[in-house]
């Protein structure tokens, strides 16, 4: 664990918001073609860089107005070896674009951070395969070796932590946690869940957390739930259980559709931002250590604004 650990959720003296669906905004609102949802590729041009920078700046303004912390999640969800190769990047070019992404986050932090809005930089890692389904499954060792390349690049930068987002089976998530442990970088594991509240591979959230904590000595600083509407997993959080204390972040979908339905959908389902914000207030009552709120597929600044309006006071009261 690095020297930054005491300032990370859930131990930090403040709560945090983060952004919504980066690719949702760039593709559906800004009309930008992003092959493979690889947002990092935009950073190779001045116009693309400026568009991504402006995307984060909008959320940072929300955080400053609300006087809440902000987690800068780098646009590197697809910036691992296999996806980079598909985009025409060699290993050195991919390392450079990962580092460039973190420098952007550092610049944003320098511009927007205040005493009331501390900013943390997270190096974002996505799955080797699809974010919704456990395709191209690896063993834990294979995942550890594969993701170590990107993690080691992040370890040489100013990241405060690494966040593995849209993890849909335990072996890959565990491999990432172990690779972060190898590199001495704090990590966050965020699980994709289906409409039944289970991982696509079948495990419950509780089972997935228990397995990773068992094999890593509880190395992840916290866990998150992502890529599902609160109605899909809220009932799984009811009742008692110490494992719920390990869930400190939620990045929900705007839509109630299943992943299969979303894949087949030809238009953006952005749900009801205000309703989603109110549902986050309910989640705050179920998760005692909820400290990080943001969005995933279909969400944008409207949804995060609503989450901040409706849930932030409850998070602060609970803390």
N, C-alpha and C positions, 0 to 999 in steps of 0.2 A: 504494500500500500504506500502511495507516495505522500509527500508532505502536504499535499492539497486535501487529503481525505477528510480533515475536520471541517472543511468548508463545503462538502458535498451533501446533497440530500441523502438521508433525512436528517443529518446532523447539523446542517447549516442553520443559522439563526433566522432564515427567511424561507418563504415558499417560492416556487418558480413556475413560470409559464414557459412554453416553448412554441414553436410554429405549428402550422397545420399541415396540409398536404402540399408539399412543394411541387410535385409533378402535377397535381390537380390544378394548381394555379397557373403554372407555366403552359400546360397543354390546353386546358379548357377555357381559362380566362384570358391568357395572353396570346393564345393561338400559335404557340411555338411547337414545332415538330421535334420530339425528343426520342430518338430510337432507343428501344430497350429501357425507357424511363431513366436513362443515364444523364441526370442533370449536370454531373460534373463536366460533361463534354462542352457545355456552354462556356466554361471558363477560359477556353482557348481563344475566344475572340473578345474584343473590347465591349461590343454591344451585349454579348451573352453574359459577360462578367457583370456589367452594369445592371442588367435585368435581375440577376440572382442577388446581387447586393441590395437592390431596391426591395426585393421580396422580403429579405430579413429585416431591413430597416423599418418596414411597416409594422412588423410585430414588436420590434424594440420600442417603437413609439407607444404601443399599447402598454408594454411593461413599465415604461417610465411614467405614463399617466397614472397607472394603477399602483405605482411605487412597490413593485414586486420584482424579484429576481428573474433572470432570463437565461435559458440554456440554448446556446448557439450550436445546433446540430448540423454538422457539416454536410454539404451536398454530395456525399461520397458513398451513398447507399449501394450504388452499382460499381464502385471503383475498385473492384477486386480483379484478380488475374483473368478469370474466364470471361467476365463481362468486358474488361478492358481489351482483351484480344478481339472480341467481336466488334469492338469499336475502332480497331486498328491501332491500339496503343501497345507499344513494347513495354517491357518491365520498367525500364528507366523512365519512360514518359509517364507511365502510370504512377510511379513514385513521385514524380515531379508534380503531377496534377493533384494528388492527395495532399502533398505539402502546400501547394498553392491554395487549396481549399481551406486549410487551417490558417494560413496567413490572412485570407479574407475574413475568417471568423475573428482573428486577433484585431484586425483593423476595425471591424464593427464594434468589438468590445471597447477598444480605445475611444471610439467616437461616442458611444452611447452609455457606457457604464457610469453609474453614480453610486453614492453611498447607499441610497435606497433601492437601487436596481443593480445589484452585483450580477455579473455575467460569467457563466462557465462555458468552456469550450469542450464540446464532445465530438470525438471522431466517430462518425457514423459508419457502421458496417452492416451490409445486407447479406442475405443468404446466397450461397453459391448457385442455387437454382431459383425456382419461383417463390415469390413471397406468400402466396396463398396455399400452395400444395407442396408436400415434402418430396419434390422431384430431385433427381441426382443425389440420392442419399449417400452420405459418407459415414464411415466409422468415426468414433471420437478422435482417433489419432489422425485420420485423414483430414478431418475438419481443423484440428489443431495445426497441422502443417500448412494447410491451404491458407487459412486466415492469418497465420503468423506473419506473412509477408506484409499485408496492409497494416497490421498492428505494430510491427516493428518500425514501419515508416512513421506512424503516428507517434510512437514513443520518442522520436527524435524532434518532435515539434512541441508547441506550447499547449497541447491538449491537457485538460484536467481529468478526462476519463474517455473511455471508448464505450459506445452504446451499440449493441447488436440488436437491430430492429427487424421485425417480422420473422422471428425464428419460429419455425413450424414443426420441428421435431427435436428431441432432447439431445441426440448425439452431436448435432452441429452446434447447438448452443453451449454444450459442455466443452466441446473442443475450443470454442472461442474463449470461454472463461479461463481455460487452462493456458491458452496462448497469451492472454492478457496477464495472467499470473506469472508466466515465464518472463514477460517483458517488464513486469513491475508496474503495470498501468491499471488503475482502477477501472472496473467495468460494470456495465449495466446490461442485463438481459431482458429483452422485451418479446413476449410471446404473441404470435398470431393465434386467435381462437376462432372456432366455428360458431354457428348459431346455437349449438348445444353447450357452449362454454368450454369445450375441450380443445386441445391442440388438434390440428388436422391429422396428426399421427395417432390420436386416440387418448393420450394421457390427459388427466385433469391438470389444472394449473398447480394445484397442491402437490401432485405427484412429480411434476416437472421441477418445481422448486426444490423439493426434497432430494431428488436425485442429484441435481447440480450442487446443492449445498453439501451433500454427503461426500461427493468426489473432489470438492475443491476446498473443503474447510470453510464453507460459506464465504467464498472469496468475492462474489459480486456484491457491490455496495447496496444494490437494491434491484428489484425486478419491476417490469412494467407489463401492461396489457395493451395490445395495439390491434388495429385492423379489424375491429368488430364494433357493432353498435352496443351501447350499454345494456340494452334489453337482452342481448345474447349471453351475457355473463354475469349480470347483476345478481341473479339468484344463487350463483355459485359462491358469492361473497358473503352470504347471510350466515348467521350463526357464529360460533366461537372457533378459534383456531389460531395458534401463534404464527402459523405460516402466512396469515394475512398481513402481519406486521412487515413482511419482506416486500410487499407490493407497495411501492411508493410513487408510481407514476402510471398514468393512463393516457393513451393516444387513441381515441375511439374514432370509428368511421361515422360519417354523417348519415349514411344510409342503413336501413334495416335489411337490405337485401343480403342474400348469402354471397359467398365469394364466387360461386359458379354463376349466379345471376349477374353479379357485377362484371364478371369477365365477358358475359354475353351482351351486356347493356351498351347501346351505342350513344347514349347521352349521359350527361353528368347528373347523378342523383345526389344533390347537396342537402337533402333532408330539410329540417327546420332548425336553424341555428339557435334560436332562443330556447326551444324545447331541449336541444342537446345540452345547452348550458345549464338548464335546470336539472337535468339528469346527472350532471357532474356534481351538483350539490348533494344529490342522494348518495352518490358514490363516496363523497367525503364523510358521510355518516357511517359507511360500511368499512372503510379502510382507515384505520387509526393513524397510519403514517403517510397518508397521501400527501405528497409534497410537490409533485410535478404534473401539470396538466397541459395538454396540447391536443392536436388533432392528427388524423391519418387520412385515409382515402375520402375524397369528397369534401373535406373541410378547407376553410380559408380563414382570413382574418376576422370575418363576421362570427364564425363559430368560436374562435378563441376569445374574442371580445365578450361573447355571451358567457363563456365558461368563467372568465375573469369576473364578470359582473355578478353572476349568481353563486359561484362556488368559493371564491377567494376568501370571503369573510368567514365561511365555515371552516376552511382549512386553517386559517390563522387562529380561530377560536379553539380548534382541536389541538393545535400545536402549543 
